[in-house]
Amino acid sequence: MSKVFQQKQSDWEKQAQSSEDPGAQVGRPNQNSEFSHLLERLKQQLDLQDTDTILDVGCGNGFLLEHLAPRNALAGVDYAEQMINLANSRLQGDFRVASADQLPFENEQFDKVLCYSILHYMQGETMGQKVLEECIRVTKKGGVIFIGDILDQTEENRIKSSSDLEYEKKIPLIHRYSSWQFYDLETLKQVALQYGCKAEIVNQPETFKLSNYRKDLRIKKL
């Protein structure tokens, strides 16, 4: 594990202790209309049913799962122990400390797998692809995987060149644009296709404020 990745992990641990508000702990302090829209969109993209078992890869303190699937059998992983402690204290489910590229679950265990807004924290495209492969592995046949908020590599130069590097020095590494991993969406799609899945790149709604450089990948395991 690189020093940069370790620092991001440490920053995320500190984020868990930054507030008593569960939303603020994971960077979602306001349950505004965009968050409500996100929840409805995730339910639709996952084709979420009350009987589904759902895994959230990079679950933080479970805040997103809590609002997305309150009736479902829940599971989640996160690399920050403090976040998992919070999830286990607040929610009923199977929440474990683990790396997203080494999921501690059996093959074909979940009906639905969500991995939202975490791939840009990985250390390189290869690690991001491994996360995708692991999500596919633990999903049941006929299940859906939704990899959301992927940073589009075609926009990398524009986004990074517009970042204020002096300002970045004052904020945690995990929040610095210059340290984020961008991806070739077509390459990720091909990884899914190689595993015999159906996959499509999905544009985010224009009302999402970062939709100009972030996209989603919806995968159906056949």
Secondary structure, 3 states (H helix, E strand, C coil): CCHHHHHHHHHHHHHHCCCCCHHHHCCCCCCCHHHHHHHHHHHHHHCCCCCCEEEEECCCCCHHHHHHCCCCEEEEEECCHHHHHHHHHHCCCEEEECCCCCCCCCCCCEEEEEEECCHHHCCCHHHHHHHHHHHHHCEEEEEEEEEEEEEEHHHHHHHHHCCCHHHHCCCCHHHCHHHCCCECHHHHHHHHHHCCEEEEEEECCCCCCCCCCEEEEEEEEC
